[in-house]
Amino acid sequence: MFKKTFMGGVLIVAGLFLLVFKAIAGFMEMDFTAANLTLEKMIPAENLTWVERLPWEVLQTAADAVILAPLYVLLIVMGVFLMVLGGIMDK
C-alpha cells in the first residue's frame, strides 16, 4: 500500500507547487497560465458532452464542479484521497 500513499504525496506536492507558483506570479503581477488550467481547457469540448447526458442534476453539478476546478485543486484533492485510502488499506 506504499504506492498509494507515495502517489498521494506526489500529487499533493505537485498541487502545492502549482499553487505556490500561482501565488508568486500574482505577487509579480504576471500571468502564470499553468495554474489556471482546468479539465475543461485541456479536454476538447466534444469529449465533454457526456456531462449533459447524466441522468440526475446532482451528478451534472458534481461533474461540472470537477471539470471547472483548477488543476492544483484536483491534484491536492486526489492526493489527499490516495493518502487516506492508503492509510485505510494499510491497517
TATA-V706260 format. One line per field, one symbol per residue. ss: DSSP state (H for helix, E for strand, - for the rest). psi: psi as a letter, one per 20 degrees, with the letter a starting at -180 (. if undefined). A space follows every 10 residues. Layout:
ss: ???
psi: ???
This chain:
ss: -HHHHHHHHH HHHHHHHHHH HHHHHHH--- --HHHH-EHH HH--HHHHHH H-----HHHH HHHHHHHH-E HHHHHHHHHH HHHHHHHHHH -
psi: jhgghghggg ggggghghgg hggghhhjlr onhhijqrhh hhpqhiijih ghjqhqhghg ggghgghiqq hhggggghgg ghggghhgih .
